[in-house]
Amino acid sequence: MLSAKASRIGDLPGAAAALWPDAAAVSYYDRHLTFAQLSAGIDRAARALLARGVGPGDTVGLWVTNRPEFIIAFYAALRIGAVAAPMNTRYREHDLAYVVRMAEVKLLFVVERSGPVGYADILKAVVPGFDGQHFTGPAPSFPHLRDIVVIADTTSDAPASWERFLADAARTSDEAFGKAVAAVRAEDPALIIFTSGTTGNPKGVLHDHAFLRNIRERHEAWPLRAGDSVLNYLPMFHLFSMAEMVFGALCMGVRQVVMDTWEPERVVRLIESERIAGIHGFETHYADIMRAQERVRADLSSLRFGGFPSGMESSNAIALRAEQELCPVATGMGMSESGCYICVATLADSVEQRCTTSGKPMDGIECRIVDPQTGAEQPAGVEGEILFRGYTVMKGYFRNPEATAQAIDAEGWLHSGDRGYLRPDGFLQFLGRYKEMLKVGGENVSPAALEQELSALVPSIEQVAVVGIPDARLAEVPVAYVVAKPGMTCGIEDVQARCRGKIASFKIPRHVVLVDSLPMTASGKVQRVMLRDRAMAELVPKPLDKAG
């Protein structure tokens, strides 16, 4: 494992290359890079960034799908003190334009195409002066954007190509490169992580290099070591993939087998063929993997560890199944603003702690539960809002001091907006988001809590998501979107019958919609806004057209 003295994220590739130069670092289809080759490629890209005029504090955007070039460009920016800003590959014109402008991106990496999506074509429609091969910017609408680099599956000598970009590395001297690397400080801004933006425009969460300590300590407590392999199907732009694989694998000398799309049957086949030891994901990923395994019946005996942020009844059942059918799993909790996995469990903890809680706060992290109305601290076992404080907490929202002041109080406590409680054993129990609370006839209804109850009461439910729609009498009523277990079905009569007398009448869903799958964000979280929009369109009566 790497020395505890490593304090800058950009140092990881070189340190890994020094320890394991000839070991495999990244595999992507038929492409394979050793740690030495990866480090050399990153340094070359870092020199190219300097040659293109990128310097300390400049923002480098990455609108790139999972592939080795993401890792290379990402570390290259951090190596020279630039700020890396990975962007959601599900963004389209509006969100893309917003985040490029908001984050003051100076150089943008974009993948030309992935499957049916032409990313360069979308960018052409957004940025004046970009034609897919050249960029004549800056444009008045994007005053900070000076350069665009296109990553394609075929080589090109176009001015905006990845190949032409790398060739510019020769224009940076050893002296200039050395000075740039040496000047980077651990407290300098390093990352802008964009919030999901499901309820509004994304915010840019700004982190420095400090949470590298958090990543290193977590991986030292988990069982994967040099020579092992992890399967990286989580989107690299998301902090989950970034921390657990893009950073964590280099900390421990572990190989990343990179997937660019989520294909559960391919996942189980790769676990077998690549002898994968570790995986990470949300309940959706694990449920899909176990369903795929029922069809494929691959040899998964190489699996030794799974990172699984569980802790809610809807996810606990899947975590316990994964523990039995796949490998030992360990829970954790974090958010973009606090850093990934600041509460964790290890394999030394009990199965119950690892599969049904959100872990314990790590060293250097404080956690409090307070009454959201009064701010009074709550004793163990009493729920309230979860607050965090410590070195992993964001520096703030980029260029948004008002939102920062709302999130972090004068004493440095990050107000998460999440509900939960601390157990007597010190483990955190996450209960859901306050902002998702429904108001049914004046009564508060937690969608997360209702989902737990429905999962326990209705045997046919495999996954469920609850949203609210307007109601003339009760103001709001719950709607349950349900994925049924294989070979089973689920309807409104059955759900309501099983709920009567078991839960409060105002919590019983007024509608049950059977679906093949729940819409997910790229990181695997349920897109409740999309479900609510669907419910509004399909279940809420439209006003009569007076003209008709």
C-alpha positions in Angstrom: 0.0 0.0 0.0 1.1 3.6 -0.5 3.0 5.6 2.1 0.8 7.6 4.5 2.9 10.6 3.5 1.2 10.9 0.1 -1.0 14.0 0.6 -1.7 15.1 -3.0 -4.0 13.1 -5.3 -1.8 13.7 -8.3 1.1 11.8 -6.5 -0.8 8.5 -6.6 0.1 7.3 -10.1 3.9 7.9 -9.6 3.9 6.3 -6.2 2.0 3.3 -7.5 4.4 3.0 -10.4 7.3 3.0 -8.0 5.9 0.1 -6.0 4.3 -2.0 -8.7 5.8 -0.8 -12.0 5.0 -4.0 -14.1 1.7 -4.9 -12.5 -1.5 -4.4 -14.4 -3.3 -1.2 -13.4 -6.1 -0.8 -16.0 -7.8 -3.2 -18.4 -10.4 -2.0 -20.9 -11.5 -4.5 -23.5 -8.2 -5.4 -25.3 -6.2 -2.5 -23.8 -4.0 -3.0 -20.8 -1.8 -0.6 -18.9 0.7 -1.3 -16.2 1.2 1.1 -13.3 4.4 2.4 -15.0 2.6 2.9 -18.3 -0.3 4.6 -16.6 1.9 7.0 -14.7 4.0 7.9 -17.8 0.8 8.6 -19.8 -0.5 10.8 -17.0 2.7 12.8 -16.9 2.6 13.2 -20.7 -1.0 14.5 -20.5 0.0 16.8 -17.7 2.8 18.3 -19.8 0.3 18.8 -22.6 -2.1 20.6 -20.4 0.7 23.0 -19.4 1.6 23.5 -23.1 -2.1 24.3 -23.8 -2.0 27.1 -21.2 -3.7 25.3 -18.3 -2.2 26.1 -14.9 -2.9 26.0 -11.1 -6.5 26.7 -10.2 -7.8 26.4 -13.8 -10.8 24.2 -14.3 -10.5 21.2 -16.5 -13.8 19.6 -17.5 -14.2 15.9 -18.4 -17.4 14.9 -20.2 -16.0 11.5 -20.8 -17.4 8.0 -20.4 -15.5 5.2 -18.5 -12.3 4.5 -20.4 -8.5 4.8 -19.7 -8.4 8.4 -21.2 -10.7 9.5 -18.4 -8.2 8.3 -15.8 -5.2 9.8 -17.6 -6.8 13.2 -18.2 -8.2 13.3 -14.7 -5.0 12.7 -12.9 -3.1 14.9 -15.3 -5.1 17.9 -14.2 -4.6 17.2 -10.5 -0.9 16.6 -11.1 -0.3 20.3 -12.1 -2.7 21.9 -9.6 -5.6 22.3 -12.0 -9.1 21.6 -10.7 -10.8 18.5 -12.3 -14.5 18.8 -13.0 -16.0 15.5 -14.2 -19.4 15.9 -15.7 -22.4 13.6 -15.8 -22.5 11.8 -19.2 -26.3 11.9 -19.1 -26.1 15.7 -19.4 -27.5 17.1 -22.6 -27.5 20.6 -24.0 -29.0 22.6 -21.1 -27.1 20.9 -18.2 -23.9 20.8 -20.2 -24.0 24.5 -21.0 -24.8 25.3 -17.4 -22.0 23.4 -15.8 -19.3 24.4 -18.3 -20.2 28.0 -17.7 -20.8 27.8 -13.9 -17.5 25.9 -13.3 -15.5 28.3 -15.5 -14.1 25.4 -17.5 -10.9 26.4 -19.4 -10.2 23.2 -21.2 -12.9 20.5 -21.8 -12.2 16.9 -22.6 -15.1 15.3 -24.5 -15.6 11.7 -25.8 -16.6 11.8 -29.4 -19.2 9.1 -29.1 -20.4 6.3 -26.9 -22.9 3.9 -28.3 -25.8 5.9 -29.9 -24.8 9.2 -28.1 -22.7 11.6 -30.1 -21.2 13.7 -27.4 -19.2 15.9 -29.8 -22.3 16.6 -31.8 -24.1 17.7 -28.7 -21.2 19.9 -27.8 -21.3 21.5 -31.3 -24.8 22.5 -30.7 -23.9 24.1 -27.3 -20.5 25.9 -27.9 -20.2 28.4 -30.7 -17.0 28.0 -32.7 -16.7 24.3 -32.2 -17.2 22.1 -35.2 -16.1 18.7 -33.8 -12.5 19.0 -35.0 -11.6 22.7 -34.4 -12.4 25.2 -31.7 -12.1 28.9 -32.5 -13.2 30.1 -29.0 -13.6 31.7 -26.6 -17.2 32.5 -27.3 -19.0 35.3 -25.5 -21.4 32.8 -23.9 -18.4 30.8 -22.6 -15.8 33.3 -21.8 -13.5 31.0 -19.8 -13.5 28.1 -22.3 -10.3 28.3 -24.4 -9.7 24.7 -25.6 -11.6 21.4 -26.4 -10.0 18.0 -26.7 -12.0 15.2 -28.4 -11.3 11.6 -27.4 -12.3 9.1 -30.1 -11.9 5.4 -30.8 -10.0 6.1 -34.0 -6.8 8.2 -34.3 -7.0 11.7 -35.8 -4.7 14.6 -36.6 -7.4 17.2 -36.2 -6.5 20.2 -34.0 -9.0 19.2 -31.3 -7.9 15.5 -31.3 -6.5 13.6 -28.3 -3.5 12.7 -30.4 -2.7 16.3 -31.2 -3.2 17.2 -27.6 -0.7 14.6 -26.4 1.9 15.7 -29.0 1.9 19.1 -27.4 3.6 17.6 -24.3 6.9 18.0 -26.0 6.6 21.8 -25.8 6.8 21.7 -21.9 10.3 21.5 -20.5 11.3 19.2 -17.6 11.9 22.3 -15.5 8.5 23.8 -16.1 6.8 20.5 -15.4 8.8 20.0 -12.2 7.9 23.4 -10.9 4.2 23.0 -11.6 4.1 19.6 -9.8 6.1 20.9 -6.9 3.9 23.9 -6.4 0.7 21.9 -5.7 -0.4 22.0 -2.1 -2.7 19.5 -0.3 -5.0 22.4 0.7 -5.4 23.6 -2.9 -8.7 23.1 -4.7 -8.7 19.7 -6.6 -12.2 18.6 -7.6 -15.5 20.0 -8.5 -18.1 17.3 -8.0 -21.5 18.2 -9.5 -24.6 17.4 -7.5 -27.2 15.3 -9.3 -29.4 18.3 -10.2 -32.6 16.2 -10.0 -34.4 19.1 -8.3 -32.7 22.0 -10.0 -29.5 23.1 -11.6 -26.4 21.1 -10.3 -24.2 22.7 -7.8 -20.4 22.4 -7.8 -19.0 20.7 -4.7 -15.4 21.9 -4.2 -12.9 19.5 -2.5 -9.2 19.8 -1.9 -6.7 16.9 -1.7 -7.3 16.3 2.0 -9.8 13.5 1.6 -7.1 11.3 0.1 -6.4 10.3 3.7 -10.0 9.1 4.0 -9.7 7.0 0.9 -6.4 5.4 1.9 -7.5 4.6 5.5 -10.7 3.0 4.2 -9.0 0.8 1.7 -6.3 -0.2 4.2 -9.2 -1.5 6.5 -10.7 -3.5 3.6 -9.3 -6.7 2.3 -8.2 -6.0 -1.3 -4.4 -5.8 -1.9 -1.9 -5.6 -4.7 -2.5 -8.2 -7.4 -6.3 -8.2 -6.9 -8.7 -6.9 -9.4 -11.9 -4.7 -9.1 -14.6 -4.3 -11.6 -15.4 -0.6 -12.3 -18.8 -0.3 -13.9 -19.8 2.8 -11.8 -19.6 6.0 -13.8 -16.2 7.6 -13.2 -17.6 11.1 -13.0 -19.4 10.1 -9.8 -17.6 10.3 -6.5 -18.4 6.7 -5.7 -16.4 5.3 -8.6 -13.8 8.0 -8.3 -13.0 7.3 -4.6 -13.4 3.5 -4.6 -11.7 2.7 -7.8 -10.1 5.6 -9.7 -8.3 6.6 -6.4 -8.6 3.6 -4.2 -7.2 1.0 -6.7 -4.0 3.1 -7.1 -3.7 3.3 -3.3 -3.6 -0.4 -3.0 -2.0 -1.6 -6.3 -5.3 -3.1 -7.4 -6.2 -3.5 -11.1 -9.3 -1.8 -12.5 -11.2 -3.7 -15.1 -13.2 -0.9 -16.7 -16.7 -1.2 -18.2 -18.2 1.6 -20.2 -21.8 0.5 -19.9 -23.8 -1.3 -17.3 -24.5 -4.8 -18.5 -25.3 -7.2 -15.6 -24.7 -10.4 -17.6 -21.4 -9.1 -18.8 -20.6 -8.2 -15.2 -20.9 -11.8 -14.0 -19.0 -13.1 -17.0 -16.1 -10.7 -16.3 -16.0 -11.6 -12.7 -15.4 -15.2 -13.8 -13.0 -14.5 -16.7 -11.0 -11.7 -15.0 -11.0 -13.3 -11.5 -12.5 -10.2 -10.0 -12.0 -9.9 -6.2 -14.0 -6.7 -5.5 -17.1 -4.9 -6.6 -18.9 -1.7 -5.5 -22.5 -0.5 -6.1 -25.9 0.4 -4.8 -28.7 -2.1 -4.2 -29.8 -1.8 -7.9 -26.4 -3.1 -9.0 -26.4 -6.0 -6.6 -30.0 -7.0 -7.4 -29.2 -6.9 -11.1 -26.0 -8.9 -10.6 -27.8 -11.6 -8.7 -30.6 -11.8 -11.3 -28.0 -12.1 -14.0 -26.2 -14.8 -12.1 -29.4 -16.8 -12.0 -29.3 -16.9 -15.8 -25.6 -17.1 -16.4 -24.4 -19.3 -13.5 -20.8 -18.0 -13.7 -18.0 -19.0 -11.4 -18.0 -16.1 -8.9 -15.7 -17.8 -6.4 -13.0 -15.1 -6.8 -15.2 -12.4 -5.2 -14.0 -11.6 -1.7 -15.4 -8.1 -1.0 -18.3 -5.8 -2.0 -18.8 -2.2 -1.0 -22.5 -1.6 -0.5 -24.0 1.5 1.0 -27.0 -0.2 2.7 -28.8 0.6 5.9 -32.4 0.9 4.8 -35.0 -1.9 4.9 -35.3 -1.7 1.1 -31.6 -2.2 0.6 -30.9 -4.4 3.7 -32.7 -7.5 2.2 -30.5 -7.2 -0.9 -27.4 -6.7 1.2 -28.1 -9.8 3.2 -28.7 -11.8 0.0 -25.5 -10.5 -1.5 -23.6 -11.5 1.6 -25.0 -15.0 1.1 -24.9 -15.4 -2.6 -21.9 -13.2 -3.8 -19.3 -12.2 -1.2 -18.9 -10.4 2.2 -20.2 -6.9 1.9 -19.5 -3.7 3.9 -21.8 -0.8 4.2 -20.9 2.9 4.3 -22.4 6.4 3.9 -21.3 9.7 2.4 -22.5 12.4 0.1 -20.8 14.7 -2.4 -20.5 17.4 0.1 -18.9 15.3 2.9 -16.8 13.0 0.8 -17.5 9.4 -0.2 -17.9 6.8 2.6 -17.1 8.9 5.7 -19.0 6.3 7.7 -17.9 2.7 7.0 -18.0 -0.9 8.3 -15.3 -3.4 7.9 -15.3 -7.2 7.6 -14.4 -7.3 11.3 -17.9 -6.0 12.1 -20.9 -8.3 12.4 -23.1 -9.2 9.4 -25.9 -7.2 11.0 -23.7 -4.1 11.3 -22.3 -4.5 7.8 -25.6 -5.1 6.0 -28.3 -3.1 8.0 -26.6 0.1 9.1 -24.6 2.9 7.4 -21.4 2.2 9.3 -19.4 4.1 11.9 -17.8 7.6 11.4 -14.1 7.2 10.4 -11.2 8.7 12.4 -11.2 12.5 12.0 -15.0 12.6 11.2 -17.6 13.8 13.8 -21.3 12.9 13.4 -24.2 14.4 15.4 -27.9 14.0 15.2 -30.0 17.1 15.9 -33.6 18.1 16.0 -34.1 19.8 12.6 -36.3 22.5 14.1 -34.5 23.4 17.3 -31.0 22.2 16.7 -30.9 20.3 20.0 -28.7 17.2 20.0 -30.5 13.9 20.0 -29.5 11.0 22.2 -28.7 7.5 20.8 -31.7 5.9 19.2 -33.6 9.2 18.6 -33.9 10.3 15.0 -33.1 13.8 13.6 -30.9 15.4 11.0 -27.5 14.0 10.4 -24.6 16.5 10.7 -21.0 15.9 9.8 -17.8 17.8 10.6 -14.2 16.9 9.7 -11.4 17.2 7.1 -13.4 15.6 4.3 -16.2 18.2 4.3 -16.2 20.3 1.1 -14.5 23.6 0.9 -17.9 24.9 -0.3 -20.0 25.2 -3.4 -18.0 26.6 -6.2 -18.8 30.4 -6.7 -21.9 30.0 -4.5 -21.3 31.4 -1.0 -25.0 31.7 -0.2 -25.6 28.0 -0.7 -22.4 27.2 1.2 -23.5 29.2 4.2 -26.9 27.4 4.2 -25.1 24.0 4.2 -22.2 24.6 6.6 -22.8 26.4 9.9 -20.5 28.7 11.7 -19.0 25.8 13.7 -18.2 23.8 10.6 -21.0 21.3 10.8 -22.4 20.2 7.4 -26.2 19.9 7.5 -26.9 16.9 5.3 -30.7 17.2 5.0 -30.7 13.4 5.8 -32.7 11.7 8.5 -31.2 9.2 10.8 -30.0 8.2 14.3 -26.9 6.9 16.1 -27.2 3.5 17.6 -25.8 2.6 21.0 -23.0 0.7 19.3 -21.9 3.9 17.5 -23.2 2.8 14.1 -25.3 5.3 12.0 -28.8 4.4 10.8 -29.8 6.4 7.7 -33.6 6.8 7.3 -34.0 9.0 4.2 -34.1 12.6 3.0 -36.1 15.3 4.8 -36.8 17.0 1.5 -38.6 13.9 0.1 -41.2 14.0 2.9 -44.8 13.8 1.8 -47.6 15.8 3.5 -50.7 13.6 3.4 -53.7 15.2 5.1 -51.4 17.1 7.3 -49.4 14.0 8.3 -45.7 13.6 7.4 -44.9 10.5 5.4 -41.4 9.5 4.6 -41.1 7.8 1.2 -38.1 5.8 2.4 -39.9 4.5 5.5 -43.0 3.6 3.5 -40.8 1.8 1.0 -39.4 -0.3 3.9 -42.9 -1.1 5.2 -44.2 -2.1 1.7 -41.1 -4.3 1.2 -41.8 -6.1 4.5 -45.6 -6.4 4.0 -45.9 -7.4 0.3 -44.0 -10.6 -0.6 -44.1 -9.9 -4.4 -42.2 -6.6 -4.2 -38.5 -6.7 -5.2 -38.0 -3.0 -5.5 -40.3 -0.1 -4.7 -40.1 3.7 -5.0 -42.7 6.0 -3.5 -43.6 9.5 -4.7 -46.4 11.9 -4.0 -49.0 13.5 -6.3 -51.5 16.3 -5.5 -54.9 15.4 -4.1 -57.9 17.7 -3.7 -58.8 16.5 -0.2 -55.5 15.3 1.3 -53.1 17.8 -0.4 -50.9 14.9 -1.4 -51.1 11.1 -1.6 -48.5 8.3 -2.1 -47.9 6.4 -5.3 -45.8 3.3 -5.3 -43.8 2.2 -8.4 -43.0 -1.5 -8.0 -40.7 -4.0 -9.6 -42.1 -7.4 -8.9 -40.1 -10.5 -8.1 -39.5 -12.9 -11.0 -42.7 -14.8 -11.8 -44.8 -12.7 -9.5 -47.1 -9.7 -10.0 -48.2 -6.8 -7.8 -51.4 -4.8 -7.9 -53.2 -2.1 -6.0 -55.8 -4.5 -4.4 -53.1 -6.8 -3.0 -50.9 -3.9 -1.7 -53.8 -2.1 0.0 -55.2 -5.3 1.5 -51.8 -6.2 3.0 -51.3 -2.7 4.4 -54.7 -2.3 6.1 -54.4 -2.6 9.8 -50.6 -2.8 9.5 -49.7 0.8 8.8 -51.5 4.1 9.2 -54.3 4.5 6.6 -52.9 7.8 5.3 -49.7 6.0 4.3 -51.3 3.4 2.2 -50.6 4.0 -1.5 -53.5 5.3 -3.6 -51.9 4.0 -6.7 -49.5 1.1 -7.5 -47.8 1.1 -10.8 -46.0 -2.1 -11.9 -42.8 -1.4 -13.9 -39.9 -3.5 -15.3 -37.3 -1.3 -13.6 -37.0 2.0 -11.7 -35.3 4.9 -13.4 -31.9 5.5 -11.9 -29.3 8.2 -12.0 -26.0 7.2 -13.5 -24.7 6.4 -10.0 -27.6 4.0 -9.2 -30.0 6.2 -7.2 -33.7 6.3 -7.9 -34.7 9.3 -10.0 -37.8 10.3 -7.9 -38.3 13.5 -9.9 -38.7 11.4 -13.1 -41.2 9.1 -11.4 -43.1 12.0 -10.0 -43.3 13.6 -13.4 -44.6 10.4 -14.8 -47.2 10.1 -12.0 -48.3 13.7 -12.6 -48.7 13.0 -16.3 -50.5 9.7 -16.0 -52.4 9.7 -12.7 -53.4 13.3 -12.0 -56.7 14.3 -13.8 -56.3 17.2 -16.3 -58.5 20.3 -16.0 -61.4 20.2 -18.4 -60.9 22.3 -21.5 -63.7 24.9 -21.2 -63.6 25.6 -24.9 -64.4 21.9 -25.5 
